[in-house]
Amino acid sequence: MHYQSLEACLLDLEKHGHLVRMKEEVDPYLEMAAIHLRVHEAGGPALLFERVKGSRFRAASNIFGTVERSRFIFRKTFHLVQQLIQLKSDPLKALKHPIDNFQVGLAALKALPLKNPMHRPILHEQVRISDLPLIHHWPMDGGAFVTLPQVYTEDMDAPGIMQSNLGMYRIQLTGNDYEQDKEIGLHYQLHRGIGVHQTKANKKGLPLKVSCFVGGPPSHSLAAVMPLPEGISEMTFAGVLGGRRFRYIYEDGFALSTDADFVITGEVHPNENKPEGPFGDHLGYYSLRHDFPLMKVHRVYAKQNAIWPFTVVGRPPQEDTSFGNLIHEMAGDAIPQEVPGLKEVHAVDAAGVHPLLLAIGSERYTPYTPTKQPAEILTIANHVLGTGQLSLAKFLFITADDSNQLTTHDVSGYMQFVLERIDWKRDVHFYTNTTIDTLDYSGTGLNSGSKVVFAAYGEKRRELCREVPQALKELQGFENAQLAMPGVVALKRADFTTYNEAHKEMEMLNAQCSMLNNQLGEVAMIVVCDAAGFVAANINNYLWVAYTRCNPSHDIYGINANTENKHWGCDVLVIDARIKPHHAPPVEKDAATEKKIDRLFTKGGSLEGIA
């Protein structure tokens, strides 16, 4: 199905039983987000909110809530997109199989953006920011946000749509010090294309023109988050995926997607920032209030009967998890092909995506040596940490598997494989005083922290314990020892206070454990935490706590640790994954709101029987 609009997609979903209409009036302050979260957690349908309190516009969410629904939406073009990405990675395939790839080439030609189409629904009317569904997602959020925007900017040195950038960067519409209807906040993280465009504009002393498209064919939203190979335009990709050319015009010098439901245009002037946030984000914590670019609103456009799409992010898995899974299915091995020797890489959703990367590489450097140890995978690790958004990773586990049976997508199996083989004296490599994800507050400041690579290769060094050694249950000052996964033991310790105190506490742990070495041979890692039972309850809890609450340079310790020629090593790795005073608070549901929305899920409610 080739959709000309968001409404066409929603009607198709409804026709096939994938959408429910919400007849009741709902409040955009916390209620709509809470409804979305409950339905998503139940694996429920897409939602069309027909009566949004305070706005005459409808809203829709959970459109991409499952991979199955996303595949259904793109069922006519999914295979073509996969072929297109593969051809970009290996153009010779087109020459080897010209008949097989003819349809892909034809689709790509048809997908070129179309300027100045005759039909321009986006020009139906102009509205104000305050007319929009102002959705406030989490209790501590600083205001209402756009969570499914397509933010469009152009390169001042190479203007035009084919050199433009389309990204999904959150937009704050209300709250803080923003002047209502005249100012909004633009938030983007490191390594984003819009940053390059703004830097060029700043150097020229000129404002950057920004267009925020909301809604339109669902292919436009996916294009905004797709990590495309170099040289593929987001607009062309949107055309191929949607089976319909991306249509656009210019008004007052701003690009407008004519098929969008809404377009907000404005300018970002050099060195004009205002506090943006807080916002409950996809790591499962709030990103706090910081200065980010101020966008001065020029005009707000809406098509007739426009629909406002939104999503809710928080601790994974959420709807953006389905986005990630869909992207992996489409992109396949496009990213590994950019890094020589890299076979597979996986950003772990349960750990908030960017904090934890798992990778599999090749080991071909020294086939003549009888002893297997990391060599090529160390080179690959450096390449990975210098590649696009992969460079935001904080923990990188990397290994090589001669049997070619290992996969990074079996997270538990992969972690066990590495922990069985890693030599903590040799295989730990720190990157200190560097950049980390903007949304990660475990570091030393905004965008600042450290990274670590765990590079393991060779024969098994240890069997991993399947139960907690008795000795760890008898430690002084550390309680409730629990097995988080084979080889990993969680220990509860009193609340973190200061790093000086933490060093003393970890030395106390080391002093006790160093006398137990022969009893800890099957223990690869100890996680010191606030609640050992929570960490050990399931692997996702372990991944979330251990890798989002740790700054490697500050929070990694070791039993019998020592430094030799500036290389640090130990016998058993210790991660202090307690919440620190400088960490952002985790997002939590509002109990009163949860009670209010119960009415929708009971008998007679629009969502009866869904959750």
C-alpha positions in Angstrom: 0.0 0.0 0.0 1.4 3.4 -1.0 0.1 6.0 1.4 -0.4 9.6 0.3 -1.0 10.7 3.9 -0.9 9.7 7.5 -4.8 9.4 7.5 -4.6 7.0 4.6 -2.3 4.8 6.6 -4.5 4.9 9.7 -7.6 4.0 7.7 -5.8 1.0 6.3 -4.6 -0.1 9.7 -8.2 0.3 11.0 -9.6 -1.8 8.0 -7.2 -4.6 8.9 -7.8 -4.5 12.7 -4.7 -2.7 13.7 -6.2 0.5 15.0 -8.7 1.6 17.7 -10.5 5.0 17.8 -10.6 6.7 21.1 -14.1 8.3 21.4 -13.6 9.7 24.9 -12.1 13.1 25.5 -8.6 12.7 26.8 -6.2 15.1 28.5 -2.8 15.8 26.7 -1.4 16.4 30.2 -0.1 12.9 31.2 -3.2 11.0 30.2 -2.5 10.5 26.5 1.0 9.3 27.2 -0.2 6.9 30.0 -2.8 5.4 27.6 -0.2 4.9 24.9 2.2 3.2 27.4 -0.4 0.8 28.7 -1.6 -0.2 25.2 2.0 -0.5 24.0 3.0 -2.7 26.9 0.0 -5.0 26.1 1.1 -5.3 22.4 -2.0 -3.4 21.5 -3.1 -1.6 18.4 -2.4 1.9 17.0 -4.5 4.6 18.6 -6.5 7.5 17.1 -7.5 10.1 19.7 -10.5 11.8 18.3 -11.1 14.2 21.1 -8.0 15.9 22.5 -8.8 18.3 25.3 -7.8 21.9 24.4 -7.2 21.2 20.7 -9.4 20.8 17.7 -6.9 18.4 16.1 -6.9 14.6 16.4 -3.8 12.7 17.5 -2.4 9.2 16.8 0.1 7.0 18.6 1.6 3.5 18.7 1.6 3.5 14.9 4.9 1.6 14.8 4.2 -0.1 18.1 5.2 -3.6 16.9 7.6 -4.7 14.2 4.7 -6.8 12.6 2.6 -3.6 12.2 5.5 -1.7 10.7 6.1 -4.5 8.3 2.5 -4.4 7.4 2.6 -0.6 6.7 5.6 -1.0 4.4 4.7 -4.4 3.0 4.8 -3.2 -0.7 8.3 -1.7 -0.5 10.1 -3.4 2.3 12.0 -5.8 0.1 12.9 -3.1 -2.4 14.4 -1.0 0.4 16.5 -3.9 1.5 17.8 -4.4 -2.0 18.6 -0.7 -2.4 20.7 -0.6 0.7 22.5 -3.7 -0.3 23.2 -2.3 -3.7 24.6 0.9 -2.1 26.9 -1.3 -0.1 27.9 -3.5 -3.1 27.1 -1.7 -6.4 28.5 -4.6 -8.4 25.4 -6.7 -7.5 23.5 -4.6 -10.0 25.9 -5.5 -12.7 26.0 -9.2 -11.8 22.2 -9.4 -11.6 20.7 -6.6 -13.8 17.3 -8.3 -14.2 16.9 -9.0 -10.5 17.8 -5.4 -9.7 15.9 -3.6 -12.5 12.9 -3.0 -10.3 15.1 -1.5 -7.5 16.6 0.9 -10.0 13.3 1.9 -11.3 11.9 2.5 -7.8 14.9 4.6 -7.0 14.4 6.8 -10.1 10.7 7.3 -9.2 11.7 8.2 -5.7 13.5 11.4 -6.6 11.9 14.4 -4.7 9.2 16.3 -6.5 9.4 20.1 -6.3 6.3 22.3 -6.6 3.6 19.7 -7.0 0.2 21.0 -8.1 -1.6 19.6 -5.0 -0.4 21.3 -1.8 -2.6 20.2 1.2 -0.2 21.7 3.8 -1.2 25.2 2.7 -4.8 24.7 3.9 -4.4 26.9 6.9 -2.0 28.6 9.3 -2.4 28.0 13.0 -0.5 28.7 16.3 1.6 26.5 18.5 -1.1 26.8 21.2 -3.6 25.2 18.7 -1.7 21.9 18.6 -2.2 18.9 20.8 0.3 19.9 23.5 1.2 16.5 24.9 3.0 16.4 28.2 4.4 12.9 28.6 6.0 12.5 32.0 5.4 14.2 35.4 8.7 16.0 35.5 8.8 17.0 31.8 9.4 20.7 31.3 6.5 21.2 29.0 4.9 19.7 25.8 7.1 18.1 23.2 7.0 16.9 19.6 8.2 13.3 19.8 7.8 12.2 16.1 9.2 15.3 14.3 11.1 15.3 11.0 13.5 18.3 11.4 14.7 19.6 8.0 17.7 21.8 7.5 19.9 22.7 4.5 23.6 23.1 4.1 24.4 26.8 3.4 27.4 25.9 1.3 25.4 23.4 -0.8 21.7 24.4 -0.6 19.0 22.2 -2.0 17.0 19.1 -0.9 19.6 16.5 -2.0 22.2 17.9 0.4 19.7 18.5 3.2 19.4 16.7 6.5 16.2 15.2 7.9 16.5 14.0 11.5 14.2 13.2 14.4 15.3 15.7 17.1 12.8 16.5 19.9 11.1 19.8 19.9 9.9 21.5 23.1 6.7 23.5 22.4 5.9 25.0 25.8 7.2 25.6 29.3 10.5 27.0 30.7 11.2 30.5 29.4 9.8 30.1 25.9 7.5 32.9 24.7 4.2 31.2 23.9 3.6 30.7 20.2 6.8 32.6 19.3 9.6 30.4 20.6 10.3 26.7 20.8 13.3 24.6 21.8 15.4 22.5 19.5 17.3 19.6 21.1 19.8 17.5 19.3 22.6 15.2 20.4 26.2 14.9 19.3 27.1 13.6 15.8 23.9 14.8 14.2 23.7 16.3 10.7 21.9 19.4 11.9 24.9 20.3 14.0 27.1 20.6 10.9 24.5 22.9 9.3 24.2 25.1 12.3 27.9 25.4 12.7 28.2 26.7 9.1 25.4 29.2 9.6 27.0 30.4 12.9 30.3 31.0 11.1 28.6 33.2 8.6 26.6 35.0 11.3 23.4 34.0 9.7 20.3 32.3 11.1 19.7 28.7 10.2 16.3 28.1 8.6 14.5 25.0 10.2 11.4 23.3 9.1 9.7 20.8 11.4 7.5 18.4 9.6 5.0 16.4 11.7 2.9 13.6 10.2 2.6 12.9 6.5 3.2 9.4 5.0 4.7 7.0 7.6 7.8 6.6 5.4 8.8 10.2 6.2 9.0 9.4 9.9 11.2 6.3 9.3 13.4 8.2 6.9 14.2 10.7 9.7 15.6 8.1 12.0 17.2 5.7 9.4 21.0 5.5 9.6 21.5 5.7 5.9 24.8 4.8 4.0 26.7 7.9 2.8 25.2 9.3 -0.3 21.6 8.2 0.1 19.3 11.1 0.7 16.6 10.8 3.4 14.1 12.2 0.9 15.0 9.6 -1.7 14.8 6.9 0.9 11.3 8.2 2.0 10.2 8.0 -1.6 11.4 4.4 -2.1 10.0 3.3 1.2 6.7 5.0 0.7 6.4 4.2 -3.0 5.7 7.9 -3.6 8.0 10.8 -4.4 8.7 13.2 -1.5 6.8 16.4 -2.4 7.9 19.8 -1.3 7.7 23.5 -1.9 9.4 26.7 -0.6 7.5 29.4 1.3 9.3 32.5 2.5 12.6 30.6 2.0 11.5 27.6 4.1 11.1 24.1 2.7 7.6 22.6 3.3 6.7 19.0 3.0 3.4 19.3 1.1 2.1 15.9 2.4 2.9 16.6 6.1 0.0 17.1 8.5 1.8 20.1 10.1 4.9 22.1 9.4 6.5 24.5 11.9 9.0 26.9 10.3 11.5 29.1 12.1 15.0 30.3 12.5 17.9 29.4 14.9 20.1 32.5 15.3 23.8 32.2 16.3 24.4 31.9 20.0 20.8 32.3 21.0 19.9 29.5 23.4 17.4 28.9 26.1 17.0 26.1 28.7 15.3 23.0 27.3 13.9 20.1 29.3 13.6 18.1 31.5 12.3 15.3 29.3 11.7 11.6 30.1 14.0 10.0 27.6 14.8 6.6 26.0 17.5 5.6 28.5 14.8 5.4 31.1 15.8 8.6 32.9 15.0 12.3 32.5 17.4 14.4 30.4 17.7 17.5 32.5 17.4 21.2 31.7 20.3 22.5 29.6 20.8 25.4 27.2 19.9 24.3 23.6 19.2 26.2 20.4 16.2 28.5 20.5 14.0 28.4 17.4 12.0 31.5 16.7 8.7 30.5 15.1 7.9 31.9 11.7 4.7 30.1 10.7 2.8 27.0 11.6 0.9 25.2 8.8 -1.8 22.5 9.0 -3.5 20.5 6.3 -7.3 19.9 6.4 -8.3 17.4 9.1 -4.7 17.2 10.2 -3.6 14.4 12.6 -0.8 14.9 15.2 1.3 11.7 15.5 3.3 11.1 18.7 5.1 8.5 20.6 6.3 8.1 24.2 9.8 7.2 25.2 11.1 5.9 28.5 12.9 2.9 29.8 13.1 0.3 26.9 11.3 -1.4 25.4 9.1 1.3 23.9 7.8 2.1 20.4 11.3 3.3 19.4 12.5 -0.3 20.1 10.3 -1.4 17.2 11.8 1.4 15.1 15.2 0.0 15.9 14.3 -3.6 15.1 12.7 -2.5 11.8 15.8 -0.5 10.9 18.0 -3.5 11.6 15.8 -5.7 9.3 16.0 -3.1 6.5 19.7 -2.1 6.8 20.9 -5.7 7.4 24.7 -5.6 7.4 25.1 -2.1 5.8 26.9 -0.7 8.9 29.3 -3.7 9.3 30.3 -3.3 5.7 31.5 0.2 6.5 34.1 -1.1 9.0 36.6 -3.7 7.6 36.5 -6.9 9.5 33.3 -6.1 11.4 30.8 -8.9 11.0 28.0 -7.8 13.3 27.2 -5.0 15.7 24.2 -4.5 18.1 23.3 -1.5 20.1 21.5 -3.1 23.1 18.0 -1.6 23.5 17.6 -2.8 27.1 20.6 -0.7 28.1 19.2 2.4 26.4 20.9 1.7 23.0 24.0 4.0 23.1 25.5 2.9 26.4 26.2 -0.7 25.4 27.4 -2.0 22.0 28.1 -5.7 21.3 30.3 -6.5 18.3 31.8 -9.5 16.5 34.8 -9.0 14.3 37.5 -11.0 12.5 40.8 -12.2 13.8 43.1 -12.5 10.7 46.3 -10.7 11.7 48.4 -13.5 13.2 47.1 -16.9 12.0 50.6 -18.3 12.4 50.7 -17.8 16.3 49.5 -20.8 18.4 48.1 -18.5 21.1 44.8 -16.7 20.3 44.5 -13.2 21.7 42.9 -9.9 20.6 44.6 -8.2 17.7 42.4 -7.3 14.7 39.4 -6.8 16.9 41.3 -4.0 18.7 41.7 -2.2 15.4 38.0 -2.8 14.6 37.0 -1.4 18.1 38.8 1.9 17.4 37.0 2.1 14.0 33.6 1.4 15.6 34.1 4.1 18.2 34.9 6.5 15.4 31.9 5.7 13.2 28.8 7.9 13.3 26.4 7.3 16.2 28.3 4.2 17.1 30.9 6.6 18.6 28.4 7.4 21.3 28.9 3.9 22.8 30.1 3.9 26.4 30.8 0.1 26.8 31.9 -1.9 23.7 32.2 -5.7 24.1 33.9 -7.2 21.0 35.0 -10.7 20.2 35.7 -13.0 17.3 34.1 -16.4 16.8 35.9 -18.9 14.6 32.8 -21.1 14.5 30.6 -18.3 13.1 27.8 -19.4 15.3 27.8 -16.5 17.7 25.4 -13.6 17.3 25.2 -10.3 19.1 21.4 -10.5 19.1 21.4 -13.3 21.6 22.6 -10.9 24.3 22.8 -13.5 27.1 24.6 -16.0 25.0 27.0 -13.4 23.6 27.8 -12.0 27.1 28.5 -15.5 28.4 30.8 -16.2 25.5 32.8 -13.1 26.2 32.9 -13.5 30.0 34.1 -17.1 29.6 37.1 -15.9 27.5 38.0 -12.4 28.7 41.3 -11.8 30.5 40.7 -8.9 32.8 44.4 -8.3 33.1 44.9 -7.8 29.4 41.6 -7.1 27.7 40.3 -3.9 29.3 41.0 -0.7 27.3 39.8 2.7 28.7 39.2 6.0 26.8 39.1 8.7 29.4 37.9 12.3 29.2 36.0 11.9 26.0 32.5 12.4 24.7 29.5 10.3 25.5 25.8 10.4 24.7 24.1 13.8 25.5 21.3 11.9 27.3 23.7 9.9 29.5 24.2 11.5 32.9 26.6 8.9 34.3 29.7 11.0 33.2 31.4 14.0 34.4 29.2 16.6 32.6 27.0 17.1 29.6 28.4 15.0 26.7 31.5 14.2 28.8 32.6 11.0 30.3 34.6 7.9 29.4 34.4 4.7 27.4 35.8 1.2 27.8 36.4 -1.7 25.4 36.3 -5.3 26.5 38.0 -7.2 23.8 38.1 -11.0 24.3 39.3 -13.7 22.0 40.7 -17.2 22.5 39.9 -20.4 24.3 37.6 -20.5 27.4 39.4 -19.3 30.5 36.7 -20.0 33.0 33.4 -21.8 33.6 30.8 -19.3 34.8 29.2 -19.8 38.1 25.5 -20.8 38.0 24.9 -19.9 41.6 26.4 -17.4 44.0 29.5 -18.7 45.7 28.9 -19.0 49.5 31.8 -16.7 50.2 30.1 -13.7 48.5 27.1 -14.3 50.7 29.2 -13.7 53.8 30.9 -10.4 53.0 30.9 -7.6 55.5 29.1 -4.4 54.3 27.8 -6.0 51.1 24.4 -7.7 51.2 21.9 -9.9 49.4 24.3 -11.5 46.8 22.3 -12.5 43.8 23.1 -14.1 40.5 22.4 -11.6 37.7 23.4 -14.0 34.9 26.0 -16.8 34.7 29.3 -15.4 36.0 27.8 -12.1 37.2 26.9 -11.5 40.9 25.0 -8.5 42.1 25.8 -7.1 45.6 23.8 -4.5 47.5 25.7 -1.7 49.2 24.5 1.3 51.1 23.7 4.4 49.0 26.5 6.1 47.1 27.7 9.3 48.8 31.0 10.5 47.3 33.7 9.1 45.2 36.2 9.3 48.0 33.9 7.2 50.1 33.2 4.8 47.2 37.0 4.2 46.8 37.1 3.1 50.4 34.1 0.9 50.0 35.5 -0.8 46.9 38.8 -1.3 48.7 36.9 -3.0 51.5 35.4 -5.3 48.9 38.8 -5.9 47.4 40.3 -6.7 50.8 37.7 -9.4 51.5 37.6 -10.9 48.0 41.3 -10.9 47.4 41.5 -13.6 50.1 38.9 -15.7 48.2 40.5 -16.0 44.8 40.3 -19.7 44.6 36.6 -19.5 45.5 35.9 -16.8 42.9 37.3 -18.5 39.8 33.9 -18.9 38.2 32.9 -15.3 39.0 33.7 -12.9 36.1 32.0 -9.7 37.3 30.6 -8.2 40.4 27.9 -5.5 40.1 27.6 -3.3 43.2 24.1 -1.8 43.2 21.2 -0.3 45.2 18.9 -3.3 44.8 20.5 -6.7 44.1 17.1 -8.4 43.8 16.0 -6.0 41.1 19.2 -6.4 39.1 19.0 -10.2 39.3 15.3 -10.4 38.4 16.0 -10.6 34.7 18.8 -9.8 32.2 17.2 -6.6 31.1 17.3 -5.2 34.6 21.0 -6.1 34.8 21.8 -4.5 31.4 19.9 -1.3 32.3 21.4 -0.8 35.8 25.0 -1.9 35.1 25.5 0.0 31.9 23.5 3.2 32.3 24.7 4.0 35.9 28.4 3.6 35.3 31.1 5.9 34.1 33.8 3.5 33.2 36.8 5.6 34.3 35.2 6.4 37.7 33.0 3.4 38.4 35.0 0.4 37.3 37.1 -1.3 40.0 38.7 -4.7 40.2 39.7 -7.5 42.6 43.5 -7.5 42.8 43.6 -4.5 40.4 46.9 -3.1 39.3 48.4 -0.8 36.7 51.5 -1.8 34.7 52.9 0.6 32.2 49.7 2.6 32.3 47.6 -0.5 31.5 45.0 -1.4 34.1 43.9 -4.9 34.9 42.4 -7.1 37.6 41.2 -10.7 38.4 37.5 -10.0 38.7 35.8 -6.9 37.3 33.7 -4.7 39.7 31.1 -2.2 38.4 29.7 0.3 40.9 26.3 0.7 39.4 24.7 2.6 42.2 22.8 5.7 41.5 25.1 8.7 42.0 24.0 12.2 43.2 24.7 13.7 39.8 22.6 11.1 37.9 19.2 12.1 36.4 16.2 10.6 38.1 14.5 7.6 36.4 11.1 8.1 34.7 8.2 6.8 36.7 4.5 6.7 36.0 2.1 8.9 37.8 -0.2 6.8 40.1 -3.1 9.3 39.9 -3.1 9.4 36.1 -2.9 5.6 36.0 -6.1 5.5 38.1 -7.8 8.1 35.9 -7.3 6.1 32.7 -8.6 2.9 34.1 -12.1 4.0 32.9 -11.0 3.5 29.2 -10.0 -0.1 29.7 -13.1 -1.2 31.6 -16.5 -2.3 30.2 -17.8 0.2 27.7 -14.5 2.0 27.3 -12.9 2.3 23.9 -10.0 0.2 25.1 -12.0 -2.5 26.8 -10.1 -5.8 26.9 -6.8 -4.5 25.5 -4.9 -4.4 28.8 
